[in-house]
Amino acid sequence: MTLLAGLQTRILRYRISWAQLAWAGHRLSGIGVLAFLFAHIVETSTVALGPGAYNFTQGFYRNLPARLGEILLMAAVVYHSLNGLRVIVMDFWPRTTVHYRSLTYGVVAATIICMVPIGLIMITPYAPWGGR
């Protein structure tokens, strides 16, 4: 077996656990929220540069791609908060660690259930059925 074939076999056999996915999702959503917070502080601070600079930066947020980014931000906030509650429950009640997979499924399902109406409300101004 060649080196490349052996490497490919090892990579394809590696299984990512739900705990690893929950950890990665929690970290990535936290970094995303932190990045938005930094960008929000920077764009709000342009108020000190005058109304022209502030209105220019506000123009970045008045389009569909920015609104889709805000929906992703809201999904990150919802997932991060629900997954944080899951972590708290597992820390305070260690017997619940046996159910980490079903709790992770619950967090993902609750995030999707919460984001459907929130996403529809947020996208309505840009959708063909409503808004402006």
C-alpha positions, 0 to 999 in steps of 0.5 A: 500500500502506498503512503498516499493510500494509507493516509487516505484510509486513515483519514476516511476511517476517522470518526468525529464524535458529537462531543467534538462537533458540539465543541467546535460549533460552540467555539466557532459561534463564540468567535463569530459573535465576538468578531461581530461585536468588534465590527459593531464597535468599530462601525458605531465609533464612526459617529465620532467622525461625523454623520457622513462617515457614520451614514457610509458605514450604515450603508453596508448593513442595508442590503441582502447579504448583510441581512443574511449575515445577521441571520447567521449571527442570530443563529450563532447566538441562539446555538451558543446560548443553548449549547452553553446551557447544555454544558452548564447542565452537564457540569452541575449534574454529571449523570447527564453526561451519559445523554450528551448525544441526545442533549446535543441533538436537542440543542441543534433541533431547538436552534433550528426550531427557534431560527425558522420564525426568527429568520422569516421575521428578519428576511421579510423586508427583503422577501417578495411577500412583504416588507417595504 
